[in-house]
Amino acid sequence: MTQPFDNRPLTAAETDALRARQRERNKVMGLILGFLVILFFAISIVKITAKPEHAPAEGAEQMEHS
């Protein structure tokens, strides 16, 4: 089954090790989040600036229906 919780306070060395692991995990998560922000920004810029080749000119559709 499950192990009972150990409610004893952490020693200074255990606390330092725990904080160090948390800092490393936070750094990795920050880098991943920053990479995703840059990736989404780059994709958005490419989509905004790219002109589709298969799309007709803006006024061409209205002229065909007139």
Secondary structure, DSSP 8 states (H G I E B T S, - for coil): -------S---HHHHHHHHHHHHHHHHHHHHHHHHHHHHHHHHHHHHHH---SSS--TTHHHHHH-
